[in-house]
């Protein structure tokens, strides 16, 4: 059975939140995690972001769906807007950072999903802010 998970690209003042997980793979990624049985992706994403960061966010829209054959999992990536709170990372993480996607590329920071997918989300958010 395919295991669903969610990731939320949280935007605040042009920067995005990335967490560094304690367990491998030790890459920078947006907050997120596995969905509970019967949980819809949006509810699961809000729960995961709250658990992992203590932040309140607003989900803007989905930006990408992908399948990982290695783990037989299906990922749903959303763009989110920061609402309130101060980042307090969970025991699953060792650090966090707010970075622009340009900084992620320039500094060649290893992240998952790829910066290409994250750029897609940034373009969508930019279009929504203009309208």
ChimeraX commands (.cxc) that place a marker at each C-alpha (Angstrom):
marker #1 position 0.00,0.00,0.00 radius 0.5
marker #1 position 1.29,3.46,-0.93 radius 0.5
marker #1 position 2.14,5.67,2.06 radius 0.5
marker #1 position 1.12,9.33,1.64 radius 0.5
marker #1 position 3.15,12.22,3.03 radius 0.5
marker #1 position 3.03,16.01,2.84 radius 0.5
marker #1 position 5.53,18.86,2.65 radius 0.5
marker #1 position 4.74,22.54,3.17 radius 0.5
marker #1 position 6.87,25.27,1.65 radius 0.5
marker #1 position 6.26,27.99,4.26 radius 0.5
marker #1 position 6.84,31.54,2.96 radius 0.5
marker #1 position 7.54,34.51,5.23 radius 0.5
marker #1 position 8.72,37.85,3.81 radius 0.5
marker #1 position 10.19,36.26,0.68 radius 0.5
marker #1 position 12.06,33.53,2.55 radius 0.5
marker #1 position 11.15,29.88,3.02 radius 0.5
marker #1 position 11.50,27.64,6.05 radius 0.5
marker #1 position 13.80,24.63,5.82 radius 0.5
marker #1 position 14.45,22.04,8.53 radius 0.5
marker #1 position 17.47,19.78,8.88 radius 0.5
marker #1 position 16.43,16.31,9.99 radius 0.5
marker #1 position 18.39,14.33,12.57 radius 0.5
marker #1 position 17.86,11.02,10.75 radius 0.5
marker #1 position 19.14,10.28,7.24 radius 0.5
marker #1 position 18.86,11.62,4.73 radius 0.5
marker #1 position 20.30,14.67,6.47 radius 0.5
marker #1 position 19.09,17.17,3.90 radius 0.5
marker #1 position 17.26,20.45,4.30 radius 0.5
marker #1 position 13.56,20.15,3.56 radius 0.5
marker #1 position 10.30,21.96,4.20 radius 0.5
marker #1 position 8.31,20.80,7.23 radius 0.5
marker #1 position 6.04,17.82,6.70 radius 0.5
marker #1 position 5.60,14.13,7.30 radius 0.5
marker #1 position 3.46,11.02,7.01 radius 0.5
marker #1 position -0.30,11.28,7.02 radius 0.5
marker #1 position -2.23,9.47,9.73 radius 0.5
marker #1 position -4.68,6.81,8.55 radius 0.5
marker #1 position -7.77,8.50,7.10 radius 0.5
marker #1 position -6.26,12.00,7.37 radius 0.5
marker #1 position -6.59,14.31,4.37 radius 0.5
marker #1 position -3.41,16.00,3.10 radius 0.5
marker #1 position -4.35,19.54,4.16 radius 0.5
marker #1 position -5.20,18.56,7.75 radius 0.5
marker #1 position -2.08,16.42,7.92 radius 0.5
marker #1 position 0.08,19.26,6.66 radius 0.5
marker #1 position -1.25,21.73,9.24 radius 0.5
marker #1 position -0.70,19.13,11.97 radius 0.5
marker #1 position 2.84,18.32,10.82 radius 0.5
marker #1 position 3.86,21.98,10.54 radius 0.5
marker #1 position 2.51,22.69,14.04 radius 0.5
marker #1 position 4.24,19.59,15.49 radius 0.5
marker #1 position 7.57,20.23,13.77 radius 0.5
marker #1 position 7.81,24.02,14.03 radius 0.5
marker #1 position 5.10,25.38,16.35 radius 0.5
marker #1 position 4.00,27.72,13.54 radius 0.5
marker #1 position 0.51,28.59,12.37 radius 0.5
marker #1 position 0.26,28.76,8.58 radius 0.5
marker #1 position -2.35,29.15,5.87 radius 0.5
marker #1 position -2.26,26.62,3.03 radius 0.5
marker #1 position -2.30,28.48,-0.29 radius 0.5
marker #1 position -2.39,25.62,-2.81 radius 0.5
marker #1 position -0.80,22.33,-3.87 radius 0.5
marker #1 position 2.20,22.73,-6.18 radius 0.5
marker #1 position 3.49,19.23,-6.85 radius 0.5
marker #1 position 2.76,15.52,-6.40 radius 0.5
marker #1 position 5.45,12.86,-6.74 radius 0.5
marker #1 position 5.98,9.14,-6.19 radius 0.5
marker #1 position 9.04,7.67,-4.45 radius 0.5
marker #1 position 9.45,4.04,-5.49 radius 0.5
marker #1 position 12.19,3.39,-2.91 radius 0.5
marker #1 position 9.71,3.97,-0.06 radius 0.5
marker #1 position 6.50,3.28,-2.02 radius 0.5
marker #1 position 5.25,6.70,-0.97 radius 0.5
marker #1 position 3.30,9.53,-2.55 radius 0.5
marker #1 position 4.28,13.10,-1.69 radius 0.5
marker #1 position 2.04,16.15,-1.81 radius 0.5
marker #1 position 3.85,19.50,-1.78 radius 0.5
marker #1 position 1.99,22.68,-0.84 radius 0.5
marker #1 position 2.85,26.36,-0.72 radius 0.5
marker #1 position 1.90,27.93,2.63 radius 0.5
marker #1 position 1.87,31.44,4.06 radius 0.5
marker #1 position 3.30,32.07,7.54 radius 0.5
marker #1 position 0.63,33.42,9.92 radius 0.5
marker #1 position 2.15,33.45,13.41 radius 0.5
marker #1 position 4.47,31.82,15.92 radius 0.5
marker #1 position 8.15,31.50,16.63 radius 0.5
marker #1 position 9.95,28.47,15.22 radius 0.5
marker #1 position 10.52,25.78,17.81 radius 0.5
marker #1 position 11.85,22.66,16.12 radius 0.5
marker #1 position 10.83,19.18,17.20 radius 0.5
marker #1 position 13.06,16.33,18.36 radius 0.5
marker #1 position 13.13,15.11,14.73 radius 0.5
marker #1 position 15.27,18.08,13.65 radius 0.5
marker #1 position 18.60,19.61,14.57 radius 0.5
marker #1 position 18.32,23.04,12.95 radius 0.5
marker #1 position 16.19,25.37,10.84 radius 0.5
marker #1 position 16.76,28.27,8.50 radius 0.5
marker #1 position 14.82,30.83,6.50 radius 0.5
marker #1 position 16.30,31.20,3.00 radius 0.5
marker #1 position 15.31,32.56,-0.37 radius 0.5
marker #1 position 15.37,30.01,-3.16 radius 0.5
marker #1 position 18.12,32.07,-4.80 radius 0.5
marker #1 position 20.22,31.61,-1.63 radius 0.5
marker #1 position 19.50,27.87,-1.70 radius 0.5
marker #1 position 20.86,27.69,-5.26 radius 0.5
marker #1 position 23.80,30.07,-4.78 radius 0.5
marker #1 position 24.95,28.35,-1.58 radius 0.5
marker #1 position 24.35,24.91,-3.18 radius 0.5
marker #1 position 22.42,23.70,-0.14 radius 0.5
marker #1 position 21.34,20.07,-0.42 radius 0.5
marker #1 position 17.56,20.07,-0.18 radius 0.5
marker #1 position 14.64,17.79,-0.89 radius 0.5
marker #1 position 12.49,18.17,-2.85 radius 0.5
marker #1 position 14.67,19.78,-5.47 radius 0.5
marker #1 position 14.94,23.54,-5.76 radius 0.5
marker #1 position 13.27,23.19,-9.19 radius 0.5
marker #1 position 10.04,22.04,-7.52 radius 0.5
marker #1 position 10.32,24.77,-4.91 radius 0.5
marker #1 position 10.78,27.38,-7.66 radius 0.5
marker #1 position 7.50,26.20,-9.15 radius 0.5
marker #1 position 5.81,27.01,-5.85 radius 0.5
marker #1 position 7.45,30.41,-5.68 radius 0.5
marker #1 position 6.18,31.26,-9.19 radius 0.5
marker #1 position 2.65,30.25,-8.23 radius 0.5
marker #1 position 2.81,32.35,-5.05 radius 0.5
marker #1 position 4.15,35.33,-7.00 radius 0.5
marker #1 position 1.25,35.10,-9.48 radius 0.5
marker #1 position -1.29,34.86,-6.66 radius 0.5
marker #1 position 0.15,37.91,-4.89 radius 0.5
marker #1 position -0.13,39.98,-8.09 radius 0.5
marker #1 position -3.78,39.11,-8.67 radius 0.5
marker link #1:1,2 radius 0.2
marker link #1:2,3 radius 0.2
marker link #1:3,4 radius 0.2
marker link #1:4,5 radius 0.2
marker link #1:5,6 radius 0.2
marker link #1:6,7 radius 0.2
marker link #1:7,8 radius 0.2
marker link #1:8,9 radius 0.2
marker link #1:9,10 radius 0.2
marker link #1:10,11 radius 0.2
marker link #1:11,12 radius 0.2
marker link #1:12,13 radius 0.2
marker link #1:13,14 radius 0.2
marker link #1:14,15 radius 0.2
marker link #1:15,16 radius 0.2
marker link #1:16,17 radius 0.2
marker link #1:17,18 radius 0.2
marker link #1:18,19 radius 0.2
marker link #1:19,20 radius 0.2
marker link #1:20,21 radius 0.2
marker link #1:21,22 radius 0.2
marker link #1:22,23 radius 0.2
marker link #1:23,24 radius 0.2
marker link #1:24,25 radius 0.2
marker link #1:25,26 radius 0.2
marker link #1:26,27 radius 0.2
marker link #1:27,28 radius 0.2
marker link #1:28,29 radius 0.2
marker link #1:29,30 radius 0.2
marker link #1:30,31 radius 0.2
marker link #1:31,32 radius 0.2
marker link #1:32,33 radius 0.2
marker link #1:33,34 radius 0.2
marker link #1:34,35 radius 0.2
marker link #1:35,36 radius 0.2
marker link #1:36,37 radius 0.2
marker link #1:37,38 radius 0.2
marker link #1:38,39 radius 0.2
marker link #1:39,40 radius 0.2
marker link #1:40,41 radius 0.2
marker link #1:41,42 radius 0.2
marker link #1:42,43 radius 0.2
marker link #1:43,44 radius 0.2
marker link #1:44,45 radius 0.2
marker link #1:45,46 radius 0.2
marker link #1:46,47 radius 0.2
marker link #1:47,48 radius 0.2
marker link #1:48,49 radius 0.2
marker link #1:49,50 radius 0.2
marker link #1:50,51 radius 0.2
marker link #1:51,52 radius 0.2
marker link #1:52,53 radius 0.2
marker link #1:53,54 radius 0.2
marker link #1:54,55 radius 0.2
marker link #1:55,56 radius 0.2
marker link #1:56,57 radius 0.2
marker link #1:57,58 radius 0.2
marker link #1:58,59 radius 0.2
marker link #1:59,60 radius 0.2
marker link #1:60,61 radius 0.2
marker link #1:61,62 radius 0.2
marker link #1:62,63 radius 0.2
marker link #1:63,64 radius 0.2
marker link #1:64,65 radius 0.2
marker link #1:65,66 radius 0.2
marker link #1:66,67 radius 0.2
marker link #1:67,68 radius 0.2
marker link #1:68,69 radius 0.2
marker link #1:69,70 radius 0.2
marker link #1:70,71 radius 0.2
marker link #1:71,72 radius 0.2
marker link #1:72,73 radius 0.2
marker link #1:73,74 radius 0.2
marker link #1:74,75 radius 0.2
marker link #1:75,76 radius 0.2
marker link #1:76,77 radius 0.2
marker link #1:77,78 radius 0.2
marker link #1:78,79 radius 0.2
marker link #1:79,80 radius 0.2
marker link #1:80,81 radius 0.2
marker link #1:81,82 radius 0.2
marker link #1:82,83 radius 0.2
marker link #1:83,84 radius 0.2
marker link #1:84,85 radius 0.2
marker link #1:85,86 radius 0.2
marker link #1:86,87 radius 0.2
marker link #1:87,88 radius 0.2
marker link #1:88,89 radius 0.2
marker link #1:89,90 radius 0.2
marker link #1:90,91 radius 0.2
marker link #1:91,92 radius 0.2
marker link #1:92,93 radius 0.2
marker link #1:93,94 radius 0.2
marker link #1:94,95 radius 0.2
marker link #1:95,96 radius 0.2
marker link #1:96,97 radius 0.2
marker link #1:97,98 radius 0.2
marker link #1:98,99 radius 0.2
marker link #1:99,100 radius 0.2
marker link #1:100,101 radius 0.2
marker link #1:101,102 radius 0.2
marker link #1:102,103 radius 0.2
marker link #1:103,104 radius 0.2
marker link #1:104,105 radius 0.2
marker link #1:105,106 radius 0.2
marker link #1:106,107 radius 0.2
marker link #1:107,108 radius 0.2
marker link #1:108,109 radius 0.2
marker link #1:109,110 radius 0.2
marker link #1:110,111 radius 0.2
marker link #1:111,112 radius 0.2
marker link #1:112,113 radius 0.2
marker link #1:113,114 radius 0.2
marker link #1:114,115 radius 0.2
marker link #1:115,116 radius 0.2
marker link #1:116,117 radius 0.2
marker link #1:117,118 radius 0.2
marker link #1:118,119 radius 0.2
marker link #1:119,120 radius 0.2
marker link #1:120,121 radius 0.2
marker link #1:121,122 radius 0.2
marker link #1:122,123 radius 0.2
marker link #1:123,124 radius 0.2
marker link #1:124,125 radius 0.2
marker link #1:125,126 radius 0.2
marker link #1:126,127 radius 0.2
marker link #1:127,128 radius 0.2
marker link #1:128,129 radius 0.2
marker link #1:129,130 radius 0.2
marker link #1:130,131 radius 0.2
view
